[in-house]
Amino acid sequence: MKADIHPKYNAVVFQDLSSDLSFLTRSTLTSKETIKWEDGETYPLVKVEVSSRSHPFYTGKHKIVDTGGRVDKFRRRYASK
C-alpha cells in the first residue's frame, strides 16, 4: 500500500444551529472559527444545520428547515395554481 495517501484526522467541534447540540469528534474538515471546549482546549468549530438531534428521522417530528428561502419561493410560485 502507498504511504501518506490518507487524509489527516483532527479534533473538531460540530455545532448544530437548530438545536443546542455540540460535540467533539475527529474529522478532515477544518474551519477558521474556533471554540474553547469543556476540556479547556481550543478546537476548530464547524456549524451544521442538521444533526441527529434536529433531523426528522431521528426526532420523529416533521420540521421544515429553510435557510435559503426555498420554501417561500416554492409557495409563491405555485400559490396561484
Secondary structure, 3 states (H helix, E strand, C coil): CCCCCCCCCEEEEEEECCCCCEEEEEECCCCCCEEECCCCCEEEEEEECCCCCCCHHHHCCCCCCCCCCHHHHHHHHHCCC
